[in-house]
Every structure is written in structure tokens, then in C-alpha cells.
């Protein structure tokens, strides 16, 4: 039985290394998939989203507080499996130096959660992209914190492996620049009315293009959540240069993306 399990894991490992990556695929609420982490990686996604709570001293993965009693820890569901996948892979999980982004959405006790993350992930810090001043040290994974992270804690971190996701703006000033901000996100419905069917209104398409250009000029990647999950919308987002496409239907988008490219 053990030898059979080993062969299965070896086969899956080889499949992942040969997988074509989806460079703009963001697995929204990845922990709600039938096979968290593994389903996204099997399709080649390069960004995963996980909601976490601080519960009885542990960092637990859950969508709401009601699910906490039966929830799993972040370490057991994501960090340890990712550590295992990264073992003996100097060029990352997919074998081509692609960095896999793990986006952690803080759901309660934000400041305490940040400190708990720093402490619990110290033994895994070699797996994560580091920023020191303006220098970045490559690693197979990047940790990005969303959900209103306390920036005063992020900016003073000693290890430099916690990056942040902040709100999308129409323009960015150097005074508000954060060296640890790598991503800008916004709710689709806060900016657009288009429902993903037919043609996107010209004024909204112009706004989308301007938001993408502004974010890129400031050095940020951009993402929208609660997008219409239609092929028309996916087309528009990709053509406008949106970096991360929020996806719940992982298999469907994977087929669409790979047929397109």
C-alpha cells in the first residue's frame, strides 16, 4: 500500500512539473474547492486565496466564524503541503521559476493575526519571497496579506516576507507608496455595471484600461473580485492586462485560458 501511494504521489509530482501555468489565474476562496490547493495546482493556477481566523491561538481556515470548530489550520491545509511540494525543486513548484502567490485574507483580530503569521511561518521563511530595501530575493512562494492588514506592522517587519494587497485607486502618489504592496484589488461592482454579457460599455472599458495602466505604472498588479464569470468578461480582463482573474470555476477557466493562449 505504501509503495502504491508513493508511486501515485510521484506521478502527481511529475504532472505538476509538466503543467502549463495560468499566469493570471487566481483561485478565489481556494479552500472551498473539492481539493483545496491541489486542484488549483493541477490546473496550473499561480495565485490562491485563503480566508483565515485567529481561533484559540491557532490560524484556522474558514469562510465565517461559524465554521471554525471544524476548520483546519493554515499550516496543515496549505503551508506544510506547499513545503512538501517545494522540497528538492530549486526552480519552484512548476519547475520554471514561476512564483506561486498565497493570498491570506484576514477575517478577525488583524494585528494579532499578523503577529501569529510571522511567528508560525518563521520555520518556513526560506520558502517565501523576501524584500529588503529595494532588493527582492526570489523564492518559490509569495505571501500576500489582504483584508485590511495593519500597515504599521508590515512596514516594520524584520524578516520582510509579508506583502500586502491594498485597494485600487485611480492614481497613486509616491507619498503613500508601500515597498511591501504588490497587489491592488477592488470589488467589480464598486466600479462597473457591466454584467459580462454582450459588449462592455465604452466608458467602462476606458475606466478599466486606465485603472490597469495606473496600477502598473506605480509598480502594482491589479485584481477585481466578484467579477462576472463569463468568457466575455475573462476576455476583456485579459485583453486589458488585468494581472489576476478571480476564478471560482477552476476547470472551466483553465480550458478557456489554454485554448486562448
C-alpha positions as CSV (number, residue, x, y, z in Angstrom):
1,X,0.0,0.0,0.0
2,X,2.8,2.4,0.9
3,X,4.7,1.8,-2.3
4,X,1.5,2.3,-4.3
5,X,0.9,5.7,-2.5
6,X,4.4,6.7,-3.2
7,X,4.1,6.0,-6.9
8,X,0.8,8.0,-7.0
9,X,2.5,11.0,-5.4
10,X,5.5,10.7,-7.7
11,X,3.1,10.6,-10.7
12,X,1.2,13.7,-9.4
13,X,4.5,15.5,-8.8
14,X,5.7,14.9,-12.4
15,X,2.3,16.1,-13.7
16,X,2.7,19.4,-11.8
17,X,6.2,20.0,-13.1
18,X,4.9,19.4,-16.7
19,X,1.8,21.6,-16.1
20,X,1.3,24.7,-18.3
21,X,0.9,27.6,-15.9
22,X,-2.0,30.0,-15.9
23,X,0.0,33.2,-15.2
24,X,-3.1,35.3,-14.4
25,X,-5.3,32.7,-12.7
26,X,-6.3,33.5,-9.1
27,X,-8.2,30.7,-7.3
28,X,-10.8,32.6,-5.3
29,X,-11.6,31.1,-1.9
30,X,-9.4,28.2,-2.8
31,X,-10.1,26.3,0.4
32,X,-13.8,25.9,-0.7
33,X,-12.7,23.7,-3.7
34,X,-13.2,20.0,-3.5
35,X,-9.5,19.5,-3.2
36,X,-8.0,22.7,-1.7
37,X,-4.6,23.7,-3.1
38,X,-4.2,20.5,-5.2
39,X,-7.0,21.3,-7.6
40,X,-5.6,24.7,-8.3
41,X,-2.1,23.5,-8.8
42,X,-3.2,20.6,-11.0
43,X,-4.7,23.2,-13.4
44,X,-1.7,25.5,-13.2
45,X,-3.0,28.4,-11.2
46,X,-0.4,30.8,-9.8
47,X,-2.4,32.6,-7.1
48,X,-4.5,31.1,-4.3
49,X,-6.8,32.9,-1.8
50,X,-7.4,31.6,1.7
51,X,-9.5,33.2,4.5
52,X,-8.1,32.9,8.0
53,X,-9.2,33.5,11.5
54,X,-7.3,33.5,14.8
55,X,-9.1,30.9,16.8
56,X,-7.9,29.6,20.2
57,X,-4.3,30.6,19.4
58,X,-4.3,28.9,16.0
59,X,-4.6,30.2,12.5
60,X,-7.7,28.5,11.1
61,X,-9.0,28.4,7.5
62,X,-12.8,29.2,7.3
63,X,-15.2,31.4,5.4
64,X,-17.1,32.6,8.5
65,X,-16.7,32.2,12.2
66,X,-19.4,29.6,12.3
67,X,-17.1,27.1,10.6
68,X,-14.2,27.5,13.0
69,X,-14.9,24.5,15.3
70,X,-14.5,22.1,12.4
71,X,-11.9,24.1,10.4
72,X,-8.3,23.1,9.6
73,X,-5.2,25.1,10.3
74,X,-3.4,27.1,7.7
75,X,-0.3,25.1,8.3
76,X,-1.9,21.7,7.8
77,X,-4.0,22.7,4.8
78,X,-1.6,24.9,2.9
79,X,1.9,25.6,4.3
80,X,3.0,22.1,5.0
81,X,1.8,20.6,1.7
82,X,3.4,23.6,-0.1
83,X,6.6,22.9,1.8
84,X,6.5,19.3,0.7
85,X,5.9,20.3,-3.0
86,X,8.8,22.7,-2.9
87,X,11.2,20.2,-1.5
88,X,14.0,19.4,-4.0
89,X,12.5,21.8,-6.5
90,X,15.0,24.7,-6.8
91,X,13.0,26.3,-9.7
92,X,9.6,26.3,-7.9
93,X,6.5,24.1,-7.8
94,X,6.1,24.2,-11.6
95,X,9.8,23.9,-12.4
96,X,10.1,27.1,-14.4
97,X,10.8,29.7,-11.7
98,X,7.1,30.7,-11.5
99,X,6.3,32.1,-8.1
100,X,3.1,30.8,-6.5
101,X,1.2,33.5,-4.6
102,X,-0.6,32.6,-1.4
103,X,-3.0,35.4,-0.6
104,X,-4.2,35.3,3.0
105,X,-7.4,37.3,3.8
106,X,-7.6,38.3,7.4
107,X,-11.0,37.8,8.9
108,X,-10.6,38.8,12.5
109,X,-8.1,40.3,15.0
110,X,-5.9,41.6,12.2
111,X,-3.0,42.8,14.2
112,X,-2.9,39.7,16.4
113,X,-3.2,37.6,13.2
114,X,-0.2,39.3,11.6
115,X,2.0,38.6,14.6
116,X,0.7,35.0,14.7
117,X,1.5,34.6,11.0
118,X,5.0,36.0,11.4
119,X,5.7,33.6,14.3
120,X,4.2,30.5,12.8
121,X,5.8,30.9,9.5
122,X,9.4,31.6,10.6
123,X,10.4,28.0,10.1
124,X,9.1,28.2,6.5
125,X,10.5,31.7,5.7
126,X,13.0,30.3,3.2
127,X,10.1,29.3,1.0
128,X,8.8,32.9,0.7
129,X,9.9,35.9,-1.5
130,X,11.8,38.4,0.7
131,X,12.1,42.2,0.3
132,X,15.0,44.0,1.9
133,X,15.0,47.7,1.0
134,X,14.6,47.7,-2.8
135,X,16.2,44.2,-3.2
136,X,14.0,41.2,-3.7
137,X,15.2,37.7,-3.0
138,X,13.4,35.1,-5.2
139,X,11.6,32.1,-3.6
140,X,9.0,29.6,-4.9
141,X,6.2,31.3,-2.9
142,X,5.0,34.8,-2.1
143,X,2.8,35.6,0.8
144,X,0.3,38.5,0.2
145,X,-2.0,39.7,3.0
146,X,-5.4,41.2,2.3
147,X,-8.4,42.1,4.4
148,X,-7.1,45.4,5.8
149,X,-3.7,44.4,7.1
150,X,-2.2,46.7,9.7
151,X,0.5,48.5,7.6
152,X,2.4,49.8,10.6
153,X,3.2,46.2,11.4
154,X,4.0,45.3,7.8
155,X,6.4,48.2,7.3
156,X,8.3,47.4,10.4
157,X,8.7,43.7,9.9
158,X,12.2,42.4,10.3
159,X,12.0,39.3,8.0
160,X,10.4,41.1,5.1
161,X,8.3,38.2,3.7
162,X,4.8,39.6,4.3
163,X,3.5,41.6,1.3
164,X,0.1,43.3,1.1
165,X,-3.0,43.7,-1.1
166,X,-4.4,47.3,-0.9
167,X,-7.4,49.0,-2.6
168,X,-7.4,50.0,-6.2
169,X,-7.0,53.8,-6.8
170,X,-7.3,55.9,-10.0
171,X,-3.8,57.4,-9.3
172,X,-1.0,56.7,-6.8
173,X,1.3,59.1,-5.1
174,X,4.9,58.4,-4.0
175,X,4.0,59.6,-0.5
176,X,1.6,56.6,0.0
177,X,3.9,54.1,-1.6
178,X,4.5,50.9,0.4
179,X,7.5,48.8,-0.6
180,X,5.6,45.7,0.6
181,X,2.5,46.4,-1.5
182,X,2.5,44.0,-4.5
183,X,-1.2,43.9,-5.4
184,X,-4.2,46.3,-5.7
185,X,-7.8,44.9,-5.5
186,X,-11.3,46.2,-5.8
187,X,-14.9,44.8,-5.9
188,X,-16.1,44.8,-9.6
189,X,-19.5,46.2,-8.7
190,X,-17.9,49.2,-7.0
191,X,-16.6,50.4,-10.3
192,X,-18.5,48.8,-13.1
193,X,-22.1,47.9,-14.0
194,X,-21.4,45.5,-16.9
195,X,-22.6,42.0,-16.2
196,X,-20.2,40.2,-18.5
197,X,-22.8,39.7,-21.3
198,X,-22.6,41.4,-24.7
199,X,-20.1,44.2,-25.1
200,X,-18.7,46.2,-22.2
201,X,-19.8,49.9,-22.4
202,X,-17.0,52.0,-23.9
203,X,-16.8,54.3,-20.8
204,X,-16.4,51.4,-18.5
205,X,-13.8,49.8,-20.8
206,X,-11.9,53.0,-20.8
207,X,-12.0,53.2,-17.0
208,X,-10.8,49.6,-16.7
209,X,-7.8,50.3,-19.1
210,X,-7.0,53.5,-17.1
211,X,-7.0,51.6,-13.8
212,X,-4.7,48.9,-15.1
213,X,-2.3,51.4,-16.6
214,X,-2.2,53.5,-13.4
215,X,-1.6,50.4,-11.2
216,X,1.2,49.1,-13.5
217,X,2.9,52.5,-13.7
218,X,3.1,52.5,-9.9
219,X,4.5,49.0,-9.9
220,X,1.4,47.1,-8.7
221,X,-0.5,44.2,-10.0
222,X,-4.3,44.5,-10.1
223,X,-7.3,42.3,-9.3
224,X,-11.1,42.6,-9.2
225,X,-13.3,40.3,-7.1
226,X,-16.9,39.3,-7.6
227,X,-16.4,39.6,-11.4
228,X,-19.0,38.2,-13.9
229,X,-17.7,34.6,-14.5
230,X,-18.4,34.7,-18.3
231,X,-16.0,34.1,-21.2
232,X,-16.7,37.7,-22.4
233,X,-15.6,39.1,-19.1
234,X,-12.5,36.9,-19.0
235,X,-11.6,38.1,-22.5
236,X,-12.0,41.7,-21.6
237,X,-9.9,41.4,-18.4
238,X,-7.1,39.5,-20.2
239,X,-7.0,42.0,-23.1
240,X,-6.9,44.9,-20.6
241,X,-3.9,43.4,-18.9
242,X,-5.6,42.7,-15.5
243,X,-3.0,40.6,-13.7
244,X,-5.2,38.3,-11.6
245,X,-8.5,37.0,-12.8
246,X,-10.7,35.9,-9.9
247,X,-11.9,32.4,-10.6
248,X,-14.3,30.0,-8.8
249,X,-14.8,27.6,-11.7
250,X,-11.2,26.4,-11.9
251,X,-11.5,23.8,-14.6
252,X,-13.7,25.9,-16.9
253,X,-11.3,28.9,-16.9
254,X,-8.3,26.6,-17.3
255,X,-9.8,25.2,-20.6
256,X,-10.7,28.7,-21.8
257,X,-7.2,30.2,-20.9
258,X,-5.2,27.3,-22.5
259,X,-7.4,27.4,-25.7
260,X,-6.8,31.2,-25.9
261,X,-3.0,31.0,-25.5
